[in-house]
């Protein structure tokens, strides 16, 4: 049987792992959104002679 400290450590490590996986996806999505926004601004500037 594991001690309470070991159980807490396992839970914290599991939560940290899940958070890191989620944040990677979020950051990738954010990067894609920023890229699309930049492309839209560039296209608009080109259309309007900027």
Beta strands, then each sheet from edge to edge (+ up, - down):
end
